[in-house]
Amino acid sequence: MSNNAELTNILVCGIGGQGVMTASEVLSMAAIQLGFDVKKTEVAGMAQRGGVVTSHVRFGEKVLSPAIPKGEADILVGFEPAEAMRWAKHLKKGGVAMVNTSRIKPPVVNVGLFEYPDNPVEEMRKNGVEVYDFDAGEIARELGEMRLVNTILMGAISEHLPFDAQVLKDIIVERFRQKKPELAELNDKAFEAGRKAAAKSAQSAA
Amino acid sequence: MNAIVKAIADSRHLLSGNEALARGVWEAGVQVATAYPGTPSTEILENLALYPDIHAQWSVNEKVSLEVAIGACVVGARSFCAMKHVGVNVASDALMSQTLAGVNGGLVIAVADDVGLSSSQNEQDTRFWGRFAHLPILEPCDSQEAYEMAIRAYELSEKFGIPVIIRMTTRVCHVKGLVTVGERQAYEHKGFLDDPTKWVMVPTHAKELLKKQGSRDVILKAYVNECDLNRVEDGSDKRIGFVTSGPAYLHVKEAFPDAPVFKMGMSYPVPIEAIRAFGETVDKLVVVEETEPLVETELKAAGVAVHGKDILPKTGELSPLILDKPIRELYGENVDDLADPDLPVFPRPPTMCVACPHLSPYYCLSKLHKKIRIAGDIGCYTLGAGHPWKALDTTTCMGASISMALGMTLGASDEDKDKPVVAVIGDSTFLHMGMQPLLDVIYNRGNVTVMLLDNRTTGMTGGQEHAGTGFDIHGNEAPRADFEKIVVALGVNPDRVRRVNPYEMPTMFKAIKEEINQNEPSVIITDQPCVLTTRFKRQNPLKVIDGCTGCANCLSTGCPAIIVTRRETETRKSGKEVEKAYVEIETTACTGCNLCVSTCGPDVIKPVSFLEVAKNVQ
């Protein structure tokens, strides 16, 4: 279609309140630090009301349109498996999905109006998507803080980015050092735990 | 202090369009900035409030907000006002007269259009206010332009002596990009301009000003054709030349990098002559605009042949992909429909939060819905229209719940005339535009039951302070409007004003049942804070102990912390089939509001013991 081959497109998806926007913010900061032009967009109107949230991060020499066209995402970061499945077709051929398998069922599923898919990750694989999946929620629980899911997923995806994982980790840890220093070490740990989990998922897939 | 406030000249920052616009407004030397929150415009004023040398305030509604800004401009300051697209409808009374009077100090109004409807009741195109009010419209395409155009807008406002509208859209407001900033300019305060023929809008004065508006139109139309905010970007593929503005410009550049483009930064008045000249250099012209065919229609009226909404979508956001097929067809290319359907997943509509104080009013209203009509309003509580409550019959615009409820009682059919009508409205919305409708109910001896859901914040836009919270935009203490006193002052019988804790469900239910059966207006005020604010205090979470009978009553609260673990169909002795849904409570999400406890038949929802909580934390 255009000169998009020169851009890196990362689509982060999940549910309001999960930290999707923070994730895309740190990804953007990393890209800026490496000298890229960056755009980051989200539809945030009702972001904290349990609705679908996506954030698009695009970086490269020069970014024009802020939204990633369908079929052009290099990386999909799914904070929730059904949400990853919803956005799977935004990935380009050969794109990679990193998916947290902790499920969040909305009230419309709980009251029985809709079915939650049996196995979202399998559905994605059947459709030819390369998926790495693990339970980031469980790791966060073990580390004692549910909000770590975000950092765990960033660690998990870090090996698939066109820059060194350390850059991303330093930005995350530094953000905490400035805003909530007591959580800096824990986020460092969470980042590494995510990295390990992704590597394990890669092994089991191979 | 936020980093951007201290940012020095020529430094680059990752800013949203709203943050960048705020920076530009501050640099322009603005003294007074006002707004009522509204997605996607809200963060503009939140960011302006960070700058210490600017007076920023939340006003009670957009009309008041604009009038405060106008007042500041009349006495010679540069002033600013922000709102969402539907806010202009409220502010339009002031706008349509001030456009005649003009300005003294510069006045800029930023309006954010919710193109694509992420959080609004309609998709109206703000550029029409430019035509209606004879005002220039500037359209930034990204954060850098939002910043630059804010400064430029003040120059234009003072050059032409009129308010200037900056039209933002969601994809400018909420997109972050790199912005190179400057420094605050020293603005030479103009002082009060003593001229009643300009500021006192009586027919004699207005008649003279109308003539001036006519000559101003001529000047603006000449200016826009020369203005450097509009530019031609050459391209090698001359088959189609694009005329475009805002984020649509970026989509065009991405999809068709070789095409010539006429980029409008000032899109009203439409630069017709400049576009006509551009048209001479290409085979065909296509106007790509969000959302209405405003530029297209003006060009066609001026005899310029263009394509536009005849081939492009008439509503919603555009994107490189959306442009691709219709434009390639216009090129005469064979276009395969490459539509690749998404994998089917259940919808996930936004819903109320865990422990939201609006859950219990809607639980009660949903149980009573067969016997009553329910008129809703604009805010988080509009979500009451969704599952599981389905407890709203109408929602139109800010404040309309109460006035429409009155109309619904007056216009009811014989069959319906004894059906009580309930209006549901939030605290911020009530202060924005709900007081006058209630006065109308009283004055006209109507009978409406008003549920004033006071959660002490402007919830849906992310928790802004307002005149009823007791705090100002900076979080400093401010006089707090007393809802009980207000409704009594408006004429509601004090005996018919009830304050109810929404977490006490049986009391809530009883209060509604009693008040809808009165022969005069009632107001039921809830008094628990929004769970997303620091005013909300978490309690010991709950869990479902053994003995859930699957009655699913608790699911009717709509609390997202209640999860179904198993479903089954049970056949009773009578042969009747009953759906059962067994539940558990997501302890990490539950805040222990106790609302579901009163809905549980077998009484098996209990607080998690302190020991268990302690174990989880470790």
Interface residues (C-beta under 8 A of the other chain):
Chain A: M1 S2 N3 N4 I15 G16 E25 S28 M29 I32 D37 V38 K39 K40 T41 E42 V43 A44 G45 M46 Q48 R49 G50 G51 V52 V63 L64 S65 P66 A67 P69 K70 G71 A82 E83 M85 R86 W87 A88 K89 K105 P106 P107 V108 V109 N110 V111 G112 L113 F114 E115 Y116 P117 P120 E123 M124 N127 R141 G144 M146
Chain B: L14 T39 P40 D114 G116 S118 S119 S120 D142 T170 R171 H174 V175 K176 G177 L178 P247 L250 H251 K253 E254 A255 F256 P257 S319 P320 L321 D324 D340 P341 D342 L343 V345 F346 P347 R348 P349 P350 T351 M352 C353 C380 L383 H387 P388 M460 G462 L532 A552 L555 G558 P560 I562 I563 V564 R567 E579 A581 T588 V617 Q618
